[in-house]
Structures are given as structure tokens and as C-alpha cells.
Amino acid sequence: MREPGDLEDDDGGHETLLPSITLSVLARVDGVNPGELGLATPVPITSTEPTGERLRGARLGDVIGGRYIVEAQLGRGGMGRVLRVRHQVLGKAFALKLIKTPIATDPRIRDMFYREARLASACTHDNICSIVDFGEDPAFGLFMVMELLDGQTMHGKLRAGGRLAPKVACDVMWQVGEALRYIHGRAVIHGDIKSENIFLVRGAAQRRVIKLLDFGLSRPDRGSAGGEIDGTPEYLAPERIRGGPATVASDLYALGVVMFELLTGTLPFTGTLEEVFAQQLRAAIPPPSSLVDEVLDERADEIVAKATAKDPRDRHADVAGFMYELRTFMNMLGMETARRRAGGDLGGRERREHDHRSKAAAEIFASAPIPMAAVDVNGKVRIANQAFLEFLGCAGAVGGIELRDSGLLEIYPSLLRDLASTMARRSSVKRVIYLSEGGGATVEVAVLITPAPATAEVTAGELHLALHPLRHVHPG
């Protein structure tokens, strides 16, 4: 049998899922010396655990994650600080959220962070703030990198200028609905819909563009253990105050509160924590029309009332139902079709086509049977599809995986050298390795390492790794 070497052309490609690397390495190939196949006892795949070293706050000029230079602080929130950083290689500015030390060192929070960061980074939508990277720095702890937005939150806009005109409020709500419908379709619950997590930027031709922030990532804990309730009180659905989990229905409740806030310039319930909770549990949210001077169509009151019903079963069935009623209200205001933004720009078709292409790419990558991943030159996995995770035997836990800690190096010892070579030469490296399926069967697998194209928006400066089964080899 050949040791890992240059890939030779093979017309007899065999399209099959690769066996788990854990099974491959541990399986004994009858009649074949494991050494000839490069098989050995695997190094256990380990999750990233707290080092026990004291973490410190990042300062101007510090480098986080080995590549993000701190330039300024943008804000501070419940999960930690948001910093303006610049990628050392790309020279591009990003927003980096540095998670608070007490939160970051809790094993449950770390698991939640990695799980939800993976979900967030897989979501691509015009109305969602993109998560481009995440990981852990030994000196600063957990971090998440997002696109840097230029604009203001709806909370800030309301404080500065008061309530929005009904047409503007509807345009904002429609875009938030689009983002929420997208993530719900991917089994992701936001859990903290509020005006502070709705960001207003200006797109082409000064078009109003809304970005939804922090979905699935703004809460230090999902559960209610210890009597704690996660979320922002003024937007919390009654069932969540009683300790229930975040759901589609609770996101809809918060959506209704935001619509009330945009139309009136104020929150329906304010006061102490106890007072707000008591009102959320028992008091009906007043009709927005009762708080504004101008005449407001009763449909606005009806939408808010249904979305904020105390019983989740009385709310809209889903975000699509909310948007159906919102579209009727928008038509009454003369806003034509629901997918045309306020201002009548003609980019809707192009945006829909772009969104469709993005969704298609994400779906193909996620479900592809060939293991694929993006890694840095040191073998740290940034993103991987399900087949790659299953291949490593750690499905669902890509965050923080180091290939040097996986069993892959036991059957492909030159992997790290090949990663460095590919990065240095900016040209592809092709290899062949052999994996055992057990029962005497062995799979010949092609490994292809390619540098990410310079035009890549997310993985530029990284390497793309793919493993493709070629044929079954039976011992002779």
C-alpha cells in the first residue's frame, strides 16, 4: 500500500460517505498490517476547555485570535464588550465581541457559544449581521467577529427622533420579519428581539437597510435554572417569564412589542423589573393608535394585539402569518407590494436572487456527503460541513477543533506540513490516504487542500480542505 503521496488520476471514482475517522483508526484490517495503511491508535479529539489562566481585558493594539488588532471600543453589552478590530492579513475592519470572563469560563456557556456561533455563521441573509469568525484566545477568552456596520440602532434612532412614520415602521418591521423568517426556517430562535438589536444602515441609493443583530447569541443562558430568566424584560413573552424556553411564539411576542415601540416611540410596559413582569403577565398591551395623535389604521392595532397575545396559541402561527397581515396594512398605506422597500428602489429582484443563491450555497455545503472544511495554516477548523464533523467523530462541535488533536494526523502525518506548503506556495496539494471500514475493507481517499481565493469574503487567508472517496481496496 502507498503511504500518503501525490494524487494520481483515477477514473474509477467511488461516491460514498467516508467512514468515521474514529472507527477507521480503531478498526483492524484483517490480513493487512495497519502500519502499511498509516493506521494507528487515534489521539482523542478534545474540546477546548478553560486553561485556568486569568484572562485580561483587551487594550488598544492587542491582537486577538492571532489576527485581529484592537483599534477601539464600540460598545458594551450583557455578553461583553464590542471592539473595532482590523484583520492583520486582509486589512479589513470588523466588529469583535469579546465575551465576559465569568460567562466565558462556564462550561455550559462555552458549549452554547460554540453551538450558536456555528449556527449564526451559517446564516447568510441581507437583513442579518454576518458572523465571519469565532474562537478562543488564550489571553482574552471567547470572541466572535462580525461585519462592521455603519449606522445606528433603532433604539438610538427612537431616542433621538421619536416614533417612526407608519410607512417607515412597516418597512423596518418587514425587513426584521424577513430575517426572522429566515432563521426560524433553519431551526434558530432569536430569543432577544428588541430595538437595540435592530440596526439601521444605508445601502445603495440611500436605501434603508435593516440588520438583525445577536440572534441566538445575546443571552448568557437559555434555561431557567436557579430561577434566572434570560432576555430583556420589556420584550419578554409571559411564558418565558414563567421559565419557559425561547420559541417561535416568544419571538413573535417580542416582534409585536417592537412594532408597538416603532409606531408610538415608547415601550408598552416600563418600571421596575417586578412591575414590568407583572404587566407582561397580566396587562394587555394598549393599541398603538391610542398613544399617537394622527389617525392610525386599526389593522396596526390588530397586528400588535395578536402578536402580543398572552396565550402563545392565540398569536400568529409563524412569522409568515405576521408578515401576511403586515402586508395588508402596508397595502392600505399605498406601499404596493410587500417586497418592495419604502422608497420604491428596483433592487428587490436582485436581492431575492442573491439571497436565493446564498441559501442554495449554504444548503449544498451543509448537506454535501464529501467532508469539507475551512482551516487556518495551523489546522484550526473555522467552519465545516456535517460530513466532515461526522468523519472526525465529533458531529456538532466544530468550534475550536484543532486538527492536530484529531485522529486525522495519525493516518495523515504530513497534514500540517501540507497546510503550510499550500499557504506558502498558494497552490493546491493533492494526497491519497487509506481508511479502514472494518471487515477487511479499506477506502482509498483523495485529500485536496486549496488556498481560498483572494476574492473570498469570509475565508480569505484560509485553506479549503476536502476528502473524496475514490475506491474500495480489498487486501489480496
C-alpha positions as CSV (number, residue, x, y, z in Angstrom):
1,M,0.0,0.0,0.0
2,R,1.1,3.5,-0.7
3,E,1.9,6.0,2.0
4,P,0.2,9.4,1.7
5,G,1.6,10.8,-1.5
6,D,0.8,12.8,-4.6
7,L,-2.7,12.0,-6.0
8,E,-2.8,10.1,-9.2
9,D,-5.7,10.4,-11.7
10,D,-8.3,7.7,-11.1
11,D,-11.3,7.3,-13.4
12,G,-13.0,4.9,-11.1
13,G,-14.2,7.4,-8.5
14,H,-16.4,5.9,-5.8
15,E,-19.1,8.3,-4.5
16,T,-19.7,7.1,-0.9
17,L,-19.7,8.6,2.5
18,L,-16.4,8.2,4.3
19,P,-16.4,6.1,7.5
20,S,-15.9,7.9,10.8
21,I,-12.2,8.6,11.4
22,T,-12.6,7.2,14.9
23,L,-13.9,3.9,13.6
24,S,-11.4,3.9,10.8
25,V,-8.4,4.3,13.0
26,L,-9.6,1.8,15.6
27,A,-10.8,-0.8,13.2
28,R,-8.4,-3.7,12.5
29,V,-7.9,-4.6,8.8
30,D,-7.7,-8.3,8.5
31,G,-4.7,-9.5,6.6
32,V,-3.2,-6.1,6.3
33,N,-0.5,-4.6,8.6
34,P,-2.0,-1.4,10.0
35,G,1.3,0.3,9.6
36,E,1.1,-0.1,5.8
37,L,-2.1,1.8,5.8
38,G,-0.9,4.5,8.1
39,L,-3.4,3.4,10.8
40,A,-2.7,3.7,14.5
41,T,-4.5,4.4,17.8
42,P,-6.0,7.8,17.5
43,V,-5.3,10.8,19.6
44,P,-8.6,11.7,21.3
45,I,-10.5,14.6,19.8
46,T,-10.6,17.2,22.7
47,S,-12.9,20.1,23.2
48,T,-11.4,23.5,24.1
49,E,-11.5,23.8,27.8
50,P,-10.6,26.8,30.0
51,T,-6.9,27.0,30.6
52,G,-7.2,28.1,34.2
53,E,-5.1,31.2,33.4
54,R,-6.5,34.6,34.3
55,L,-8.0,36.3,31.3
56,R,-7.5,40.0,30.9
57,G,-9.3,42.8,29.1
58,A,-8.2,43.7,25.6
59,R,-6.5,47.1,25.1
60,L,-5.7,49.2,22.1
61,G,-3.1,47.5,19.9
62,D,-3.7,44.0,21.4
63,V,-4.0,41.1,18.9
64,I,-7.0,38.8,19.5
65,G,-7.1,35.3,17.9
66,G,-3.7,35.9,16.4
67,R,-5.1,38.1,13.7
68,Y,-7.4,40.9,14.9
69,I,-5.8,44.1,16.0
70,V,-7.8,46.1,18.5
71,E,-8.4,49.7,17.3
72,A,-11.3,51.0,19.5
73,Q,-14.2,50.0,21.7
74,L,-17.6,50.3,20.1
75,G,-19.8,49.4,23.0
76,R,-20.6,47.2,25.9
77,G,-23.4,44.8,26.5
78,G,-24.7,41.9,28.6
79,M,-22.3,39.4,27.0
80,G,-19.2,41.6,27.0
81,R,-17.5,44.3,25.0
82,V,-17.7,45.0,21.3
83,L,-14.4,46.2,19.8
84,R,-13.4,47.6,16.4
85,V,-10.6,45.4,15.1
86,R,-8.6,45.1,11.9
87,H,-7.6,41.8,10.3
88,Q,-3.8,41.6,10.1
89,V,-3.7,40.0,6.7
90,L,-6.8,41.3,5.0
91,G,-6.5,44.8,6.4
92,K,-10.3,44.9,6.7
93,A,-12.1,46.3,9.8
94,F,-14.6,44.1,11.7
95,A,-16.6,44.3,14.9
96,L,-15.4,41.8,17.5
97,K,-17.4,40.8,20.5
98,L,-15.3,39.7,23.5
99,I,-17.3,37.6,25.9
100,K,-17.2,38.4,29.6
101,T,-14.8,36.3,31.6
102,P,-17.4,35.0,34.2
103,I,-19.6,33.9,31.3
104,A,-16.8,32.6,29.1
105,T,-15.4,30.2,31.7
106,D,-18.8,28.5,32.4
107,P,-18.7,25.1,30.5
108,R,-22.4,25.4,29.7
109,I,-21.9,28.8,28.3
110,R,-18.9,27.8,26.3
111,D,-20.9,24.9,24.7
112,M,-23.8,27.3,24.0
113,F,-21.4,29.8,22.5
114,Y,-19.8,27.4,20.1
115,R,-23.1,25.8,19.1
116,E,-24.8,29.1,18.4
117,A,-21.8,30.7,16.8
118,R,-21.8,27.9,14.3
119,L,-25.5,28.4,13.6
120,A,-25.0,32.1,13.2
121,S,-22.0,31.9,10.9
122,A,-24.0,29.5,8.6
123,C,-26.8,32.1,8.2
124,T,-26.5,34.4,5.2
125,H,-29.2,37.0,4.6
126,D,-29.3,40.6,3.6
127,N,-31.0,41.5,6.8
128,I,-28.7,39.6,9.2
129,C,-25.4,40.9,10.6
130,S,-22.9,38.3,9.3
131,I,-20.8,36.3,11.7
132,V,-17.4,35.8,9.9
133,D,-15.3,34.2,12.6
134,F,-15.3,33.0,16.2
135,G,-13.0,31.2,18.6
136,E,-11.0,31.5,21.7
137,D,-7.8,33.5,22.6
138,P,-5.7,32.1,25.5
139,A,-5.3,35.7,26.9
140,F,-8.7,37.2,26.2
141,G,-11.1,34.3,26.1
142,L,-14.1,33.6,23.7
143,F,-14.6,36.0,20.9
144,M,-16.9,36.4,17.9
145,V,-16.2,38.5,14.8
146,M,-19.0,40.3,12.8
147,E,-19.3,42.6,9.9
148,L,-18.7,46.2,10.9
149,L,-21.9,48.2,10.4
150,D,-22.1,52.0,9.9
151,G,-25.4,53.4,11.2
152,Q,-27.4,53.3,14.4
153,T,-29.7,51.0,16.3
154,M,-33.5,51.6,16.1
155,H,-33.3,52.2,19.9
156,G,-30.9,55.1,19.3
157,K,-33.0,56.4,16.5
158,L,-36.2,56.4,18.5
159,R,-34.5,58.1,21.5
160,A,-33.1,60.8,19.2
161,G,-36.1,61.4,16.9
162,G,-39.1,59.9,18.4
163,R,-41.6,57.5,16.8
164,L,-41.4,56.5,13.2
165,A,-43.9,57.3,10.5
166,P,-46.2,54.3,9.8
167,K,-44.7,53.6,6.4
168,V,-41.1,53.7,7.8
169,A,-42.1,51.5,10.7
170,C,-43.7,49.0,8.3
171,D,-40.6,48.9,6.2
172,V,-38.4,48.2,9.3
173,M,-40.8,45.5,10.5
174,W,-40.9,43.8,7.1
175,Q,-37.2,43.5,7.0
176,V,-36.9,42.3,10.5
177,G,-39.6,39.7,9.6
178,E,-37.7,38.6,6.6
179,A,-34.6,38.0,8.8
180,L,-36.6,36.2,11.5
181,R,-38.4,34.0,9.0
182,Y,-35.1,33.0,7.5
183,I,-33.5,32.0,10.8
184,H,-36.7,30.2,12.0
185,G,-36.6,28.2,8.8
186,R,-33.2,27.0,10.0
187,A,-34.4,26.0,13.4
188,V,-32.8,29.0,15.1
189,I,-34.6,31.0,17.7
190,H,-33.5,34.6,18.2
191,G,-34.6,35.0,21.8
192,D,-33.8,38.7,22.2
193,I,-35.7,40.7,19.6
194,K,-35.6,44.3,20.7
195,S,-35.0,47.7,19.2
196,E,-31.3,47.6,20.4
197,N,-30.8,44.5,18.2
198,I,-32.2,46.1,15.1
199,F,-29.6,48.1,13.3
200,L,-30.3,50.7,10.6
201,V,-27.7,51.3,7.8
202,R,-27.9,53.0,4.4
203,G,-27.5,50.8,1.3
204,A,-27.2,51.7,-2.3
205,A,-29.1,54.8,-3.4
206,Q,-29.6,55.6,0.3
207,R,-32.0,52.6,0.6
208,R,-33.0,51.9,4.2
209,V,-31.4,48.5,5.2
210,I,-32.2,46.8,8.5
211,K,-29.7,44.3,10.0
212,L,-30.8,42.0,12.8
213,L,-28.1,41.5,15.4
214,D,-27.2,39.0,18.0
215,F,-29.7,36.2,17.2
216,G,-29.1,33.2,19.4
217,L,-26.0,34.9,20.9
218,S,-27.2,37.7,23.2
219,R,-28.3,35.5,26.1
220,P,-25.9,34.2,28.7
221,D,-28.2,31.2,29.3
222,R,-31.2,29.6,27.6
223,G,-32.6,27.9,30.6
224,S,-34.2,29.0,33.8
225,A,-32.0,27.0,36.2
226,G,-31.6,28.7,39.6
227,G,-34.7,30.9,39.0
228,E,-32.9,33.0,36.4
229,I,-34.8,34.4,33.4
230,D,-32.8,35.3,30.3
231,G,-33.8,38.0,27.9
232,T,-34.8,41.7,28.0
233,P,-37.8,42.2,30.4
234,E,-39.7,44.7,28.3
235,Y,-39.9,42.3,25.4
236,L,-40.3,39.0,27.2
237,A,-43.4,36.9,26.5
238,P,-45.4,35.7,29.6
239,E,-44.4,32.1,29.1
240,R,-40.7,33.0,29.2
241,I,-41.2,35.0,32.4
242,R,-42.6,31.8,33.9
243,G,-39.4,29.9,32.9
244,G,-40.3,28.6,29.5
245,P,-37.7,28.4,26.7
246,A,-37.4,30.8,23.8
247,T,-39.7,29.7,20.9
248,V,-41.1,31.0,17.6
249,A,-44.1,32.2,19.6
250,S,-41.9,34.2,22.1
251,D,-40.0,35.8,19.2
252,L,-43.4,36.8,17.7
253,Y,-44.4,38.4,21.0
254,A,-41.2,40.5,21.0
255,L,-41.8,41.4,17.4
256,G,-45.2,42.8,18.4
257,V,-43.6,44.8,21.2
258,V,-41.1,46.2,18.7
259,M,-43.9,47.2,16.3
260,F,-45.7,49.0,19.1
261,E,-42.4,50.8,20.0
262,L,-41.7,51.9,16.5
263,L,-45.3,53.3,16.0
264,T,-45.5,55.0,19.4
265,G,-41.9,55.9,20.3
266,T,-42.3,54.2,23.7
267,L,-42.4,50.8,25.2
268,P,-45.8,49.4,26.3
269,F,-44.6,48.5,29.8
270,T,-41.9,50.2,31.9
271,G,-40.9,50.4,35.6
272,T,-39.0,48.2,37.9
273,L,-38.3,44.6,37.0
274,E,-41.1,43.3,39.1
275,E,-43.6,45.9,37.7
276,V,-42.7,45.1,34.1
277,F,-43.0,41.3,34.7
278,A,-46.4,41.8,36.4
279,Q,-47.7,43.8,33.4
280,Q,-46.3,41.3,30.9
281,L,-48.1,38.5,32.7
282,R,-51.5,40.2,33.2
283,A,-52.0,43.5,31.4
284,A,-52.9,43.8,27.7
285,I,-50.7,45.9,25.6
286,P,-52.6,49.1,24.7
287,P,-53.5,49.7,21.0
288,P,-50.8,51.9,19.4
289,S,-53.4,54.2,18.0
290,S,-54.4,55.2,21.5
291,L,-51.0,56.8,22.0
292,V,-50.5,58.7,18.8
293,D,-52.1,62.0,17.6
294,E,-52.6,61.1,13.9
295,V,-55.1,58.5,12.7
296,L,-53.6,55.0,12.6
297,D,-55.4,52.3,10.7
298,E,-57.0,49.7,13.0
299,R,-55.0,47.0,11.3
300,A,-51.9,48.1,13.1
301,D,-53.7,47.7,16.4
302,E,-54.9,44.2,15.4
303,I,-51.4,43.1,14.3
304,V,-49.8,44.2,17.6
305,A,-52.7,42.7,19.7
306,K,-52.4,39.3,18.0
307,A,-48.6,39.1,18.2
308,T,-48.6,40.0,21.9
309,A,-51.5,37.8,23.0
310,K,-50.8,36.3,26.5
311,D,-51.5,32.8,25.3
312,P,-49.0,31.7,22.6
313,R,-51.7,29.8,20.9
314,D,-53.5,33.0,20.1
315,R,-50.6,34.6,18.3
316,H,-49.7,34.2,14.6
317,A,-48.8,30.6,13.7
318,D,-45.4,31.8,12.5
319,V,-43.6,34.9,11.1
320,A,-45.1,34.3,7.7
321,G,-48.6,34.8,9.3
322,F,-47.4,38.0,10.9
323,M,-46.0,39.3,7.6
324,Y,-49.2,38.4,5.7
325,E,-51.2,40.8,8.0
326,L,-48.4,43.4,7.9
327,R,-48.5,43.3,4.1
328,T,-52.2,44.1,4.2
329,F,-51.5,47.1,6.4
330,M,-48.7,48.2,4.0
331,N,-51.1,47.9,1.0
332,M,-53.5,50.2,2.9
333,L,-50.7,52.7,3.3
334,G,-50.1,52.6,-0.5
335,M,-46.8,50.7,-0.2
336,E,-47.6,48.5,-3.2
337,T,-46.0,45.1,-2.8
338,A,-44.6,43.9,0.5
339,R,-41.2,43.0,-1.0
340,R,-40.6,46.5,-2.4
341,R,-38.9,48.6,0.2
342,A,-40.1,52.0,1.1
343,G,-38.6,54.4,-1.4
344,G,-39.5,52.2,-4.4
345,D,-36.0,51.1,-5.3
346,L,-35.8,48.5,-8.0
347,G,-33.2,46.2,-6.4
348,G,-35.7,43.8,-4.9
349,R,-35.4,41.2,-7.6
350,E,-31.6,41.3,-7.4
351,R,-31.7,41.0,-3.7
352,R,-34.0,38.0,-3.8
353,E,-31.8,36.3,-6.4
354,H,-28.7,36.9,-4.2
355,D,-30.5,35.6,-1.2
356,H,-31.6,32.5,-3.2
357,R,-28.0,31.9,-4.3
358,S,-26.7,32.3,-0.8
359,K,-29.3,29.9,0.6
360,A,-28.5,27.4,-2.1
361,A,-24.8,27.5,-1.4
362,A,-25.3,27.1,2.3
363,E,-27.7,24.1,1.8
364,I,-25.3,22.4,-0.7
365,F,-22.3,22.8,1.6
366,A,-24.1,21.7,4.7
367,S,-25.5,18.6,3.2
368,A,-22.7,17.5,0.9
369,P,-21.6,13.9,1.6
370,I,-18.0,14.8,0.9
371,P,-16.2,16.1,4.1
372,M,-15.2,19.7,3.6
373,A,-13.8,22.4,5.9
374,A,-12.1,25.8,6.0
375,V,-9.0,25.8,8.2
376,D,-6.1,28.1,9.0
377,V,-2.5,27.3,8.4
378,N,-2.2,25.7,11.8
379,G,-5.1,23.3,11.3
380,K,-7.7,25.1,13.3
381,V,-11.2,24.5,11.9
382,R,-13.3,27.6,11.3
383,I,-16.3,26.0,9.6
384,A,-17.0,22.5,8.4
385,N,-20.0,20.7,6.9
386,Q,-21.8,17.9,8.7
387,A,-19.9,15.1,6.8
388,F,-16.6,16.5,8.0
389,L,-17.7,16.6,11.6
390,E,-19.0,13.0,11.4
391,F,-15.8,12.0,9.7
392,L,-13.8,13.3,12.7
393,G,-16.3,11.6,15.1
394,C,-17.4,14.9,16.7
395,A,-20.6,15.9,14.9
396,G,-22.0,19.2,16.0
397,A,-18.8,20.5,17.7
398,V,-16.7,22.3,15.1
399,G,-15.9,25.3,17.2
400,G,-12.3,25.2,18.5
401,I,-11.4,21.9,16.8
402,E,-7.7,21.6,16.1
403,L,-6.8,19.0,13.5
404,R,-3.6,18.3,15.4
405,D,-5.7,16.9,18.3
406,S,-7.8,14.7,16.0
407,G,-7.1,11.2,14.8
408,L,-6.6,12.6,11.2
409,L,-2.9,13.2,11.8
410,E,-2.4,9.5,12.8
411,I,-3.4,8.5,9.2
412,Y,-2.1,11.6,7.5
413,P,1.1,12.6,9.4
414,S,2.1,15.2,6.9
415,L,-1.1,17.2,7.0
416,L,0.2,20.2,8.9
417,R,3.2,20.4,6.6
418,D,0.9,20.3,3.6
419,L,-1.2,23.1,5.0
420,A,1.9,25.3,5.5
421,S,3.1,24.4,2.0
422,T,-0.2,25.2,0.4
423,M,-0.4,28.5,2.2
424,A,3.2,29.5,1.2
425,R,3.0,28.4,-2.4
426,R,-0.6,29.4,-2.9
427,S,-1.1,26.3,-5.0
428,S,-3.1,23.1,-4.3
429,V,-1.8,20.0,-2.7
430,K,-3.3,16.6,-3.5
431,R,-2.7,13.4,-1.5
432,V,-4.1,9.9,-1.0
433,I,-4.8,8.3,2.3
434,Y,-6.3,4.9,3.2
435,L,-9.1,4.4,5.8
436,S,-10.4,1.2,7.2
437,E,-14.1,0.5,7.1
438,G,-13.7,-2.7,9.1
439,G,-14.3,-6.2,8.0
440,G,-11.2,-6.2,5.8
441,A,-12.5,-3.3,3.6
442,T,-10.3,-0.2,3.0
443,V,-11.2,3.1,1.3
444,E,-8.8,5.0,-0.8
445,V,-9.4,8.7,-0.2
446,A,-8.2,11.7,-2.1
447,V,-7.3,14.8,0.0
448,L,-7.4,18.1,-1.7
449,I,-6.1,21.3,0.0
450,T,-6.5,24.6,-1.8
451,P,-5.9,28.2,-0.8
452,A,-9.1,30.2,-0.5
453,P,-9.4,32.6,-3.5
454,A,-8.4,36.2,-2.8
455,T,-11.9,37.3,-3.6
456,A,-13.4,35.2,-0.8
457,E,-15.4,37.4,1.6
458,V,-15.2,35.1,4.7
459,T,-12.5,32.5,4.3
460,A,-9.8,34.7,2.6
461,G,-6.4,33.9,4.1
462,E,-7.5,30.4,5.0
463,L,-7.4,26.9,3.3
464,H,-10.1,24.7,2.0
465,L,-9.9,21.0,2.8
466,A,-11.9,18.3,1.1
467,L,-11.8,14.5,1.3
468,H,-13.2,12.5,-1.6
469,P,-13.5,8.6,-1.6
470,L,-12.1,7.1,-4.7
471,R,-12.4,3.3,-4.5
472,H,-12.6,0.4,-2.1
473,V,-9.3,-1.6,-1.7
474,H,-9.6,-5.2,-0.6
475,P,-6.5,-7.0,0.8
476,G,-5.1,-9.6,-1.5
